[in-house]
Amino acid sequence: KKKKFHAALSWHHSPEHYDTVLVKVDKSREGMESMDVAHVLCFFSLPCTNNITYPCALIHWYDHIGDAPDTLTGMWMVKPAVLEDGRKHFAVIHIDSIVCSTHLLPVFGQQFVPSAVSCHNSLDLYHGFYVNHFADHHMFKLVRTS
């Protein structure tokens, strides 16, 4: 089955669509401990001299919050990764390292959610997110650690 990911500007009156994904970063581990979350900003290919092109993605990394799922929700938590100087932590990765898309839920806190918050701007407005492994059976099995 083909994996489908989006990183697209607004097109034909549809809103922009930039997926968040799970990226395999440690093959020696299992579950969420083997993966990091990233926000895909664009896809492109790098041509090489040997007539091979490498399909890549420009991503913004997310850091794990803690070494285990949140005790209240059972979900792993992440936050946008920043470098020491405060800039966002971007990277270029091979698309084969992308495992699947993932659903992030903002950590809303106790206050009401402003009406201006939408799925198109919530990644920019919030600083902490739950990795929603309850979205489907595949995610539930993939994220849990044996």
N, CA, C and O atoms as a GROMACS GRO file, in nm:
protein
  584
    1LYS      N    1   0.085  -0.119   0.000
    1LYS     CA    2   0.000   0.000   0.000
    1LYS      C    3   0.089   0.124   0.000
    1LYS      O    4   0.186   0.132   0.076
    2LYS      N    5   0.055   0.220  -0.086
    2LYS     CA    6   0.130   0.344  -0.095
    2LYS      C    7   0.098   0.436   0.021
    2LYS      O    8  -0.017   0.447   0.064
    3LYS      N    9   0.202   0.503   0.071
    3LYS     CA   10   0.182   0.604   0.175
    3LYS      C   11   0.155   0.737   0.106
    3LYS      O   12   0.210   0.764  -0.001
    4LYS      N   13   0.070   0.818   0.166
    4LYS     CA   14   0.035   0.947   0.107
    4LYS      C   15   0.058   1.055   0.210
    4LYS      O   16   0.004   1.051   0.321
    5PHE      N   17   0.140   1.154   0.173
    5PHE     CA   18   0.169   1.267   0.261
    5PHE      C   19   0.148   1.395   0.183
    5PHE      O   20   0.162   1.398   0.061
    6HIS      N   21   0.113   1.502   0.255
    6HIS     CA   22   0.086   1.630   0.190
    6HIS      C   23   0.179   1.739   0.242
    6HIS      O   24   0.212   1.745   0.360
    7ALA      N   25   0.218   1.824   0.150
    7ALA     CA   26   0.289   1.948   0.181
    7ALA      C   27   0.258   2.042   0.064
    7ALA      O   28   0.334   2.048  -0.033
    8ALA      N   29   0.147   2.113   0.075
    8ALA     CA   30   0.100   2.191  -0.039
    8ALA      C   31   0.044   2.326   0.005
    8ALA      O   32  -0.025   2.337   0.107
    9LEU      N   33   0.076   2.428  -0.074
    9LEU     CA   34   0.016   2.559  -0.055
    9LEU      C   35  -0.130   2.552  -0.095
    9LEU      O   36  -0.176   2.453  -0.151
   10SER      N   37  -0.204   2.657  -0.065
   10SER     CA   38  -0.342   2.666  -0.108
   10SER      C   39  -0.349   2.652  -0.259
   10SER      O   40  -0.273   2.717  -0.332
   11TRP      N   41  -0.440   2.567  -0.306
   11TRP     CA   42  -0.449   2.540  -0.449
   11TRP      C   43  -0.594   2.514  -0.486
   11TRP      O   44  -0.661   2.436  -0.418
   12HIS      N   45  -0.642   2.576  -0.591
   12HIS     CA   46  -0.781   2.562  -0.637
   12HIS      C   47  -0.880   2.586  -0.523
   12HIS      O   48  -0.974   2.509  -0.504
   13HIS      N   49  -0.859   2.693  -0.450
   13HIS     CA   50  -0.947   2.737  -0.342
   13HIS      C   51  -0.952   2.641  -0.223
   13HIS      O   52  -1.039   2.653  -0.137
   14SER      N   53  -0.860   2.547  -0.217
   14SER     CA   54  -0.852   2.459  -0.100
   14SER      C   55  -0.745   2.513  -0.007
   14SER      O   56  -0.651   2.579  -0.052
   15PRO      N   57  -0.757   2.486   0.121
   15PRO     CA   58  -0.658   2.539   0.216
   15PRO      C   59  -0.523   2.468   0.202
   15PRO      O   60  -0.514   2.358   0.147
   16GLU      N   61  -0.420   2.532   0.254
   16GLU     CA   62  -0.288   2.468   0.254
   16GLU      C   63  -0.294   2.342   0.341
   16GLU      O   64  -0.378   2.330   0.430
   17HIS      N   65  -0.203   2.249   0.314
   17HIS     CA   66  -0.207   2.120   0.383
   17HIS      C   67  -0.064   2.070   0.402
   17HIS      O   68   0.003   2.031   0.306
   18TYR      N   69  -0.017   2.072   0.525
   18TYR     CA   70   0.118   2.027   0.559
   18TYR      C   71   0.107   1.921   0.668
   18TYR      O   72   0.072   1.952   0.782
   19ASP      N   73   0.136   1.797   0.633
   19ASP     CA   74   0.121   1.686   0.728
   19ASP      C   75   0.228   1.685   0.835
   19ASP      O   76   0.340   1.733   0.815
   20THR      N   77   0.192   1.628   0.949
   20THR     CA   78   0.290   1.588   1.049
   20THR      C   79   0.308   1.438   1.034
   20THR      O   80   0.212   1.366   1.004
   21VAL      N   81   0.431   1.392   1.054
   21VAL     CA   82   0.465   1.253   1.026
   21VAL      C   83   0.551   1.194   1.137
   21VAL      O   84   0.611   1.267   1.216
   22LEU      N   85   0.555   1.062   1.142
   22LEU     CA   86   0.649   0.990   1.227
   22LEU      C   87   0.768   0.951   1.140
   22LEU      O   88   0.750   0.898   1.030
   23VAL      N   89   0.888   0.977   1.190
   23VAL     CA   90   1.012   0.949   1.117
   23VAL      C   91   1.093   0.847   1.196
   23VAL      O   92   1.118   0.865   1.316
   24LYS      N   93   1.133   0.739   1.130
   24LYS     CA   94   1.215   0.637   1.196
   24LYS      C   95   1.356   0.693   1.214
   24LYS      O   96   1.421   0.730   1.116
   25VAL      N   97   1.402   0.699   1.339
   25VAL     CA   98   1.534   0.755   1.369
   25VAL      C   99   1.626   0.656   1.439
   25VAL      O  100   1.747   0.678   1.446
   26ASP      N  101   1.570   0.544   1.490
   26ASP     CA  102   1.651   0.446   1.563
   26ASP      C  103   1.596   0.306   1.538
   26ASP      O  104   1.496   0.266   1.597
   27LYS      N  105   1.661   0.233   1.448
   27LYS     CA  106   1.613   0.099   1.411
   27LYS      C  107   1.633  -0.004   1.521
   27LYS      O  108   1.577  -0.113   1.513
   28SER      N  109   1.712   0.028   1.622
   28SER     CA  110   1.737  -0.068   1.730
   28SER      C  111   1.628  -0.065   1.837
   28SER      O  112   1.627  -0.149   1.927
   29ARG      N  113   1.536   0.031   1.828
   29ARG     CA  114   1.429   0.044   1.928
   29ARG      C  115   1.294   0.018   1.862
   29ARG      O  116   1.285   0.004   1.741
   30GLU      N  117   1.190   0.013   1.945
   30GLU     CA  118   1.055  -0.012   1.894
   30GLU      C  119   0.960   0.097   1.939
   30GLU      O  120   0.991   0.176   2.029
   31GLY      N  121   0.844   0.100   1.876
   31GLY     CA  122   0.740   0.194   1.914
   31GLY      C  123   0.784   0.339   1.900
   31GLY      O  124   0.869   0.372   1.816
   32MET      N  125   0.726   0.423   1.981
   32MET     CA  126   0.754   0.567   1.974
   32MET      C  127   0.898   0.599   2.010
   32MET      O  128   0.950   0.703   1.969
   33GLU      N  129   0.964   0.511   2.085
   33GLU     CA  130   1.104   0.534   2.121
   33GLU      C  131   1.196   0.525   1.999
   33GLU      O  132   1.311   0.568   2.006
   34SER      N  133   1.147   0.470   1.889
   34SER     CA  134   1.228   0.458   1.767
   34SER      C  135   1.199   0.569   1.667
   34SER      O  136   1.262   0.576   1.562
   35MET      N  137   1.102   0.655   1.700
   35MET     CA  138   1.056   0.755   1.603
   35MET      C  139   1.052   0.895   1.664
   35MET      O  140   1.038   0.912   1.785
   36ASP      N  141   1.065   0.993   1.576
   36ASP     CA  142   1.044   1.133   1.612
   36ASP      C  143   0.933   1.187   1.525
   36ASP      O  144   0.902   1.132   1.419
   37VAL      N  145   0.873   1.295   1.569
   37VAL     CA  146   0.767   1.362   1.495
   37VAL      C  147   0.828   1.477   1.416
   37VAL      O  148   0.920   1.544   1.463
   38ALA      N  149   0.776   1.499   1.296
   38ALA     CA  150   0.821   1.610   1.212
   38ALA      C  151   0.702   1.671   1.139
   38ALA      O  152   0.602   1.604   1.114
   39HIS      N  153   0.714   1.798   1.106
   39HIS     CA  154   0.615   1.870   1.028
   39HIS      C  155   0.674   1.887   0.888
   39HIS      O  156   0.777   1.953   0.872
   40VAL      N  157   0.610   1.829   0.788
   40VAL     CA  158   0.662   1.833   0.650
   40VAL      C  159   0.629   1.968   0.588
   40VAL      O  160   0.513   2.010   0.586
   41LEU      N  161   0.732   2.035   0.536
   41LEU     CA  162   0.714   2.167   0.474
   41LEU      C  163   0.716   2.161   0.323
   41LEU      O  164   0.646   2.239   0.258
   42CYS      N  165   0.794   2.070   0.265
   42CYS     CA  166   0.792   2.051   0.120
   42CYS      C  167   0.863   1.922   0.083
   42CYS      O  168   0.944   1.868   0.159
   43PHE      N  169   0.831   1.874  -0.036
   43PHE     CA  170   0.897   1.757  -0.094
   43PHE      C  171   0.977   1.801  -0.215
   43PHE      O  172   0.936   1.892  -0.288
   44PHE      N  173   1.090   1.737  -0.238
   44PHE     CA  174   1.172   1.767  -0.355
   44PHE      C  175   1.266   1.650  -0.379
   44PHE      O  176   1.278   1.561  -0.295
   45SER      N  177   1.333   1.650  -0.493
   45SER     CA  178   1.430   1.545  -0.525
   45SER      C  179   1.566   1.607  -0.548
   45SER      O  180   1.578   1.715  -0.606
   46LEU      N  181   1.669   1.537  -0.503
   46LEU     CA  182   1.807   1.579  -0.526
   46LEU      C  183   1.868   1.489  -0.632
   46LEU      O  184   1.884   1.369  -0.609
   47PRO      N  185   1.902   1.546  -0.748
   47PRO     CA  186   1.966   1.464  -0.851
   47PRO      C  187   2.114   1.446  -0.820
   47PRO      O  188   2.180   1.536  -0.768
   48CYS      N  189   2.165   1.328  -0.851
   48CYS     CA  190   2.307   1.300  -0.831
   48CYS      C  191   2.372   1.268  -0.964
   48CYS      O  192   2.304   1.246  -1.064
   49THR      N  193   2.503   1.265  -0.965
   49THR     CA  194   2.577   1.244  -1.090
   49THR      C  195   2.559   1.104  -1.148
   49THR      O  196   2.583   1.084  -1.266
   50ASN      N  197   2.518   1.008  -1.067
   50ASN     CA  198   2.502   0.871  -1.116
   50ASN      C  199   2.360   0.843  -1.167
   50ASN      O  200   2.317   0.728  -1.168
   51ASN      N  201   2.289   0.947  -1.210
   51ASN     CA  202   2.153   0.937  -1.264
   51ASN      C  203   2.051   0.883  -1.164
   51ASN      O  204   1.946   0.831  -1.203
   52ILE      N  205   2.080   0.896  -1.038
   52ILE     CA  206   1.986   0.858  -0.933
   52ILE      C  207   1.936   0.986  -0.868
   52ILE      O  208   2.013   1.078  -0.841
   53THR      N  209   1.807   0.990  -0.842
   53THR     CA  210   1.752   1.104  -0.768
   53THR      C  211   1.708   1.054  -0.631
   53THR      O  212   1.657   0.943  -0.616
   54TYR      N  213   1.727   1.139  -0.532
   54TYR     CA  214   1.690   1.106  -0.396
   54TYR      C  215   1.568   1.188  -0.355
   54TYR      O  216   1.577   1.310  -0.341
   55PRO      N  217   1.454   1.122  -0.335
   55PRO     CA  218   1.334   1.195  -0.291
   55PRO      C  219   1.349   1.237  -0.145
   55PRO      O  220   1.376   1.154  -0.058
   56CYS      N  221   1.331   1.365  -0.121
   56CYS     CA  222   1.357   1.421   0.012
   56CYS      C  223   1.238   1.503   0.061
   56CYS      O  224   1.147   1.536  -0.015
   57ALA      N  225   1.244   1.535   0.188
   57ALA     CA  226   1.145   1.625   0.249
   57ALA      C  227   1.218   1.724   0.338
   57ALA      O  228   1.310   1.688   0.411
   58LEU      N  229   1.176   1.849   0.331
   58LEU     CA  230   1.222   1.950   0.426
   58LEU      C  231   1.124   1.945   0.543
   58LEU      O  232   1.003   1.957   0.525
   59ILE      N  233   1.178   1.926   0.664
   59ILE     CA  234   1.093   1.909   0.781
   59ILE      C  235   1.134   2.002   0.894
   59ILE      O  236   1.246   2.054   0.898
   60HIS      N  237   1.041   2.023   0.984
   60HIS     CA  238   1.067   2.089   1.112
   60HIS      C  239   1.049   1.980   1.218
   60HIS      O  240   0.941   1.924   1.232
   61TRP      N  241   1.157   1.950   1.291
   61TRP     CA  242   1.153   1.846   1.393
   61TRP      C  243   1.069   1.887   1.513
   61TRP      O  244   1.053   2.006   1.542
   62TYR      N  245   1.016   1.787   1.583
   62TYR     CA  246   0.950   1.805   1.711
   62TYR      C  247   1.026   1.719   1.812
   62TYR      O  248   1.064   1.606   1.781
   63ASP      N  249   1.047   1.772   1.933
   63ASP     CA  250   1.116   1.699   2.039
   63ASP      C  251   1.015   1.628   2.129
   63ASP      O  252   0.905   1.678   2.152
   64HIS      N  253   1.053   1.511   2.178
   64HIS     CA  254   0.971   1.441   2.277
   64HIS      C  255   0.971   1.522   2.407
   64HIS      O  256   1.072   1.581   2.444
   65ILE      N  257   0.858   1.523   2.474
   65ILE     CA  258   0.849   1.580   2.609
   65ILE      C  259   0.844   1.459   2.702
   65ILE      O  260   0.740   1.394   2.715
   66GLY      N  261   0.954   1.430   2.766
   66GLY     CA  262   0.960   1.315   2.855
   66GLY      C  263   1.002   1.188   2.783
   66GLY      O  264   1.013   1.184   2.660
   67ASP      N  265   1.026   1.084   2.862
   67ASP     CA  266   1.072   0.955   2.810
   67ASP      C  267   0.963   0.850   2.806
   67ASP      O  268   0.990   0.734   2.778
   68ALA      N  269   0.840   0.889   2.835
   68ALA     CA  270   0.728   0.795   2.839
   68ALA      C  271   0.600   0.872   2.806
   68ALA      O  272   0.598   0.995   2.811
   69PRO      N  273   0.494   0.799   2.774
   69PRO     CA  274   0.366   0.867   2.749
   69PRO      C  275   0.318   0.941   2.873
   69PRO      O  276   0.353   0.907   2.986
   70ASP      N  277   0.236   1.042   2.851
   70ASP     CA  278   0.172   1.117   2.958
   70ASP      C  279   0.088   1.021   3.043
   70ASP      O  280   0.012   0.941   2.988
   71THR      N  281   0.101   1.029   3.174
   71THR     CA  282   0.031   0.934   3.262
   71THR      C  283  -0.120   0.953   3.261
   71THR      O  284  -0.194   0.856   3.282
   72LEU      N  285  -0.168   1.073   3.238
   72LEU     CA  286  -0.311   1.099   3.238
   72LEU      C  287  -0.380   1.051   3.110
   72LEU      O  288  -0.486   0.988   3.116
   73THR      N  289  -0.319   1.080   2.995
   73THR     CA  290  -0.383   1.049   2.866
   73THR      C  291  -0.330   0.922   2.802
   73THR      O  292  -0.398   0.863   2.718
   74GLY      N  293  -0.212   0.879   2.839
   74GLY     CA  294  -0.149   0.764   2.774
   74GLY      C  295  -0.087   0.798   2.640
   74GLY      O  296  -0.041   0.709   2.568
   75MET      N  297  -0.086   0.928   2.605
   75MET     CA  298  -0.030   0.970   2.476
   75MET      C  299   0.109   1.030   2.496
   75MET      O  300   0.136   1.096   2.596
   76TRP      N  301   0.196   1.007   2.398
   76TRP     CA  302   0.327   1.072   2.397
   76TRP      C  303   0.305   1.220   2.371
   76TRP      O  304   0.208   1.260   2.307
   77MET      N  305   0.396   1.302   2.423
   77MET     CA  306   0.387   1.446   2.403
   77MET      C  307   0.511   1.496   2.331
   77MET      O  308   0.622   1.446   2.352
   78VAL      N  309   0.492   1.596   2.245
   78VAL     CA  310   0.602   1.656   2.170
   78VAL      C  311   0.587   1.807   2.169
   78VAL      O  312   0.481   1.861   2.199
   79LYS      N  313   0.698   1.874   2.135
   79LYS     CA  314   0.697   2.019   2.120
   79LYS      C  315   0.786   2.054   2.002
   79LYS      O  316   0.878   1.979   1.969
   80PRO      N  317   0.762   2.169   1.936
   80PRO     CA  318   0.847   2.208   1.824
   80PRO      C  319   0.992   2.220   1.869
   80PRO      O  320   1.022   2.281   1.972
   81ALA      N  321   1.082   2.161   1.792
   81ALA     CA  322   1.225   2.163   1.826
   81ALA      C  323   1.287   2.296   1.786
   81ALA      O  324   1.261   2.348   1.677
   82VAL      N  325   1.368   2.350   1.875
   82VAL     CA  326   1.442   2.473   1.846
   82VAL      C  327   1.589   2.452   1.877
   82VAL      O  328   1.626   2.372   1.964
   83LEU      N  329   1.672   2.525   1.806
   83LEU     CA  330   1.816   2.521   1.829
   83LEU      C  331   1.851   2.609   1.948
   83LEU      O  332   1.766   2.681   2.000
   84GLU      N  333   1.976   2.605   1.990
   84GLU     CA  334   2.019   2.684   2.107
   84GLU      C  335   1.993   2.833   2.091
   84GLU      O  336   1.967   2.902   2.189
   85ASP      N  337   2.000   2.882   1.967
   85ASP     CA  338   1.978   3.025   1.944
   85ASP      C  339   1.831   3.061   1.923
   85ASP      O  340   1.799   3.176   1.892
   86GLY      N  341   1.741   2.963   1.941
   86GLY     CA  342   1.598   2.990   1.932
   86GLY      C  343   1.536   2.968   1.795
   86GLY      O  344   1.414   2.975   1.781
   87ARG      N  345   1.618   2.940   1.694
   87ARG     CA  346   1.564   2.914   1.560
   87ARG      C  347   1.504   2.774   1.554
   87ARG      O  348   1.548   2.684   1.625
   88LYS      N  349   1.402   2.756   1.468
   88LYS     CA  350   1.342   2.625   1.449
   88LYS      C  351   1.446   2.526   1.397
   88LYS      O  352   1.535   2.564   1.320
   89HIS      N  353   1.435   2.400   1.439
   89HIS     CA  354   1.527   2.295   1.396
   89HIS      C  355   1.471   2.229   1.270
   89HIS      O  356   1.382   2.145   1.277
   90PHE      N  357   1.527   2.268   1.156
   90PHE     CA  358   1.487   2.212   1.027
   90PHE      C  359   1.586   2.106   0.985
   90PHE      O  360   1.700   2.103   1.033
   91ALA      N  361   1.544   2.017   0.895
   91ALA     CA  362   1.633   1.915   0.840
   91ALA      C  363   1.579   1.870   0.706
   91ALA      O  364   1.461   1.890   0.674
   92VAL      N  365   1.666   1.810   0.628
   92VAL     CA  366   1.628   1.744   0.503
   92VAL      C  367   1.646   1.595   0.527
   92VAL      O  368   1.753   1.550   0.568
   93ILE      N  369   1.540   1.518   0.501
   93ILE     CA  370   1.545   1.373   0.522
   93ILE      C  371   1.504   1.301   0.394
   93ILE      O  372   1.436   1.358   0.309
   94HIS      N  373   1.545   1.176   0.381
   94HIS     CA  374   1.498   1.090   0.272
   94HIS      C  375   1.355   1.049   0.305
   94HIS      O  376   1.325   1.016   0.420
   95ILE      N  377   1.268   1.050   0.206
   95ILE     CA  378   1.127   1.021   0.237
   95ILE      C  379   1.106   0.876   0.280
   95ILE      O  380   1.003   0.845   0.341
   96ASP      N  381   1.199   0.787   0.252
   96ASP     CA  382   1.184   0.649   0.298
   96ASP      C  383   1.191   0.637   0.450
   96ASP      O  384   1.150   0.535   0.505
   97SER      N  385   1.243   0.739   0.517
   97SER     CA  386   1.248   0.734   0.664
   97SER      C  387   1.115   0.774   0.727
   97SER      O  388   1.097   0.760   0.848
   98ILE      N  389   1.021   0.824   0.646
   98ILE     CA  390   0.888   0.858   0.696
   98ILE      C  391   0.807   0.730   0.709
   98ILE      O  392   0.789   0.656   0.613
   99VAL      N  393   0.758   0.706   0.829
   99VAL     CA  394   0.682   0.584   0.857
   99VAL      C  395   0.534   0.603   0.820
   99VAL      O  396   0.477   0.520   0.749
  100CYS      N  397   0.475   0.710   0.867
  100CYS     CA  398   0.334   0.736   0.840
  100CYS      C  399   0.301   0.878   0.885
  100CYS      O  400   0.378   0.942   0.956
  101SER      N  401   0.184   0.925   0.843
  101SER     CA  402   0.139   1.055   0.893
  101SER      C  403   0.087   1.034   1.035
  101SER      O  404   0.052   0.923   1.074
  102THR      N  405   0.081   1.142   1.111
  102THR     CA  406   0.033   1.132   1.248
  102THR      C  407  -0.054   1.252   1.282
  102THR      O  408  -0.040   1.359   1.222
  103HIS      N  409  -0.141   1.234   1.377
  103HIS     CA  410  -0.233   1.338   1.420
  103HIS      C  411  -0.184   1.396   1.551
  103HIS      O  412  -0.168   1.323   1.649
  104LEU      N  413  -0.159   1.526   1.554
  104LEU     CA  414  -0.117   1.594   1.677
  104LEU      C  415  -0.234   1.673   1.734
  104LEU      O  416  -0.303   1.745   1.662
  105LEU      N  417  -0.256   1.658   1.864
  105LEU     CA  418  -0.358   1.734   1.935
  105LEU      C  419  -0.290   1.839   2.020
  105LEU      O  420  -0.204   1.804   2.102
  106PRO      N  421  -0.324   1.966   2.006
  106PRO     CA  422  -0.262   2.068   2.092
  106PRO      C  423  -0.293   2.043   2.239
  106PRO      O  424  -0.399   1.992   2.274
  107VAL      N  425  -0.199   2.079   2.324
  107VAL     CA  426  -0.223   2.078   2.469
  107VAL      C  427  -0.290   2.212   2.497
  107VAL      O  428  -0.224   2.315   2.507
  108PHE      N  429  -0.422   2.210   2.510
  108PHE     CA  430  -0.500   2.332   2.521
  108PHE      C  431  -0.489   2.398   2.658
  108PHE      O  432  -0.497   2.521   2.667
  109GLY      N  433  -0.472   2.322   2.762
  109GLY     CA  434  -0.470   2.380   2.895
  109GLY      C  435  -0.611   2.401   2.946
  109GLY      O  436  -0.705   2.338   2.898
  110GLN      N  437  -0.626   2.490   3.043
  110GLN     CA  438  -0.755   2.513   3.109
  110GLN      C  439  -0.839   2.623   3.043
  110GLN      O  440  -0.959   2.632   3.070
  111GLN      N  441  -0.778   2.705   2.959
  111GLN     CA  442  -0.850   2.818   2.900
  111GLN      C  443  -0.934   2.773   2.780
  111GLN      O  444  -0.912   2.666   2.723
  112PHE      N  445  -1.031   2.857   2.744
  112PHE     CA  446  -1.112   2.832   2.625
  112PHE      C  447  -1.024   2.843   2.501
  112PHE      O  448  -0.928   2.919   2.499
  113VAL      N  449  -1.059   2.766   2.400
  113VAL     CA  450  -0.985   2.772   2.273
  113VAL      C  451  -1.038   2.890   2.193
  113VAL      O  452  -1.158   2.897   2.166
  114PRO      N  453  -0.951   2.984   2.155
  114PRO     CA  454  -0.996   3.099   2.076
  114PRO      C  455  -1.059   3.054   1.944
  114PRO      O  456  -1.015   2.956   1.884
  115SER      N  457  -1.159   3.126   1.898
  115SER     CA  458  -1.229   3.089   1.775
  115SER      C  459  -1.138   3.099   1.652
  115SER      O  460  -1.168   3.038   1.549
  116ALA      N  461  -1.029   3.173   1.662
  116ALA     CA  462  -0.937   3.187   1.548
  116ALA      C  463  -0.849   3.064   1.528
  116ALA      O  464  -0.784   3.051   1.424
  117VAL      N  465  -0.846   2.973   1.625
  117VAL     CA  466  -0.763   2.852   1.613
  117VAL      C  467  -0.830   2.754   1.518
  117VAL      O  468  -0.949   2.725   1.530
  118SER      N  469  -0.752   2.705   1.422
  118SER     CA  470  -0.803   2.606   1.327
  118SER      C  471  -0.695   2.502   1.301
  118SER      O  472  -0.583   2.514   1.350
  119CYS      N  473  -0.730   2.401   1.224
  119CYS     CA  474  -0.631   2.298   1.190
  119CYS      C  475  -0.518   2.356   1.105
  119CYS      O  476  -0.413   2.295   1.093
  120HIS      N  477  -0.539   2.472   1.046
  120HIS     CA  478  -0.439   2.534   0.960
  120HIS      C  479  -0.336   2.617   1.036
  120HIS      O  480  -0.229   2.645   0.983
  121ASN      N  481  -0.367   2.657   1.160
  121ASN     CA  482  -0.272   2.742   1.233
  121ASN      C  483  -0.235   2.689   1.372
  121ASN      O  484  -0.152   2.749   1.440
  122SER      N  485  -0.294   2.578   1.415
  122SER     CA  486  -0.271   2.531   1.552
  122SER      C  487  -0.126   2.490   1.577
  122SER      O  488  -0.078   2.504   1.690
  123LEU      N  489  -0.055   2.439   1.476
  123LEU     CA  490   0.086   2.402   1.496
  123LEU      C  491   0.173   2.524   1.524
  123LEU      O  492   0.278   2.513   1.587
  124ASP      N  493   0.129   2.640   1.479
  124ASP     CA  494   0.203   2.764   1.503
  124ASP      C  495   0.161   2.832   1.634
  124ASP      O  496   0.238   2.911   1.689
  125LEU      N  497   0.043   2.802   1.683
  125LEU     CA  498  -0.010   2.872   1.800
  125LEU      C  499   0.016   2.802   1.932
  125LEU      O  500   0.014   2.867   2.037
  126TYR      N  501   0.040   2.673   1.929
  126TYR     CA  502   0.060   2.598   2.053
  126TYR      C  503   0.203   2.547   2.063
  126TYR      O  504   0.272   2.532   1.962
  127HIS      N  505   0.246   2.521   2.186
  127HIS     CA  506   0.385   2.483   2.210
  127HIS      C  507   0.400   2.339   2.257
  127HIS      O  508   0.512   2.292   2.274
  128GLY      N  509   0.291   2.270   2.278
  128GLY     CA  510   0.294   2.130   2.318
  128GLY      C  511   0.182   2.054   2.251
  128GLY      O  512   0.074   2.109   2.230
  129PHE      N  513   0.207   1.927   2.217
  129PHE     CA  514   0.109   1.847   2.144
  129PHE      C  515   0.110   1.703   2.193
  129PHE      O  516   0.214   1.650   2.234
  130TYR      N  517  -0.007   1.640   2.187
  130TYR     CA  518  -0.018   1.497   2.211
  130TYR      C  519  -0.010   1.425   2.076
  130TYR      O  520  -0.069   1.471   1.979
  131VAL      N  521   0.063   1.314   2.070
  131VAL     CA  522   0.065   1.229   1.951
  131VAL      C  523  -0.055   1.135   1.965
  131VAL      O  524  -0.054   1.045   2.049
  132ASN      N  525  -0.157   1.156   1.883
  132ASN     CA  526  -0.283   1.085   1.898
  132ASN      C  527  -0.274   0.945   1.836
  132ASN      O  528  -0.303   0.927   1.718
  133HIS      N  529  -0.234   0.849   1.916
  133HIS     CA  530  -0.226   0.712   1.864
  133HIS      C  531  -0.361   0.641   1.871
  133HIS      O  532  -0.371   0.524   1.835
  134PHE      N  533  -0.463   0.710   1.918
  134PHE     CA  534  -0.598   0.654   1.920
  134PHE      C  535  -0.671   0.683   1.788
  134PHE      O  536  -0.786   0.643   1.773
  135ALA      N  537  -0.607   0.750   1.694
  135ALA     CA  538  -0.670   0.788   1.567
  135ALA      C  539  -0.713   0.666   1.486
  135ALA      O  540  -0.819   0.667   1.424
  136ASP      N  541  -0.632   0.560   1.487
  136ASP     CA  542  -0.670   0.436   1.419
  136ASP      C  543  -0.589   0.320   1.476
  136ASP      O  544  -0.494   0.339   1.551
  137HIS      N  545  -0.630   0.199   1.440
  137HIS     CA  546  -0.569   0.078   1.494
  137HIS      C  547  -0.421   0.068   1.458
  137HIS      O  548  -0.339   0.027   1.540
  138HIS      N  549  -0.386   0.105   1.334
  138HIS     CA  550  -0.246   0.100   1.290
  138HIS      C  551  -0.158   0.189   1.376
  138HIS      O  552  -0.051   0.146   1.420
  139MET      N  553  -0.201   0.311   1.401
  139MET     CA  554  -0.123   0.403   1.485
  139MET      C  555  -0.111   0.350   1.627
  139MET      O  556  -0.005   0.361   1.689
  140PHE      N  557  -0.218   0.292   1.678
  140PHE     CA  558  -0.215   0.240   1.814
  140PHE      C  559  -0.108   0.131   1.828
  140PHE      O  560  -0.032   0.130   1.925
  141LYS      N  561  -0.103   0.040   1.731
  141LYS     CA  562  -0.004  -0.067   1.735
  141LYS      C  563   0.137  -0.015   1.710
  141LYS      O  564   0.233  -0.063   1.770
  142LEU      N  565   0.150   0.082   1.624
  142LEU     CA  566   0.281   0.135   1.585
  142LEU      C  567   0.349   0.212   1.698
  142LEU      O  568   0.469   0.198   1.719
  143VAL      N  569   0.274   0.293   1.769
  143VAL     CA  570   0.331   0.384   1.868
  143VAL      C  571   0.360   0.316   2.001
  143VAL      O  572   0.455   0.353   2.071
  144ARG      N  573   0.281   0.219   2.037
  144ARG     CA  574   0.302   0.156   2.168
  144ARG      C  575   0.437   0.085   2.172
  144ARG      O  576   0.483   0.031   2.071
  145THR      N  577   0.498   0.086   2.287
  145THR     CA  578   0.627   0.022   2.307
  145THR      C  579   0.605  -0.113   2.372
  145THR      O  580   0.530  -0.125   2.469
  146SER      N  581   0.670  -0.215   2.318
  146SER     CA  582   0.654  -0.352   2.372
  146SER      C  583   0.717  -0.363   2.508
  146SER      O  584   0.713  -0.471   2.568
   0.00000   0.00000   0.00000
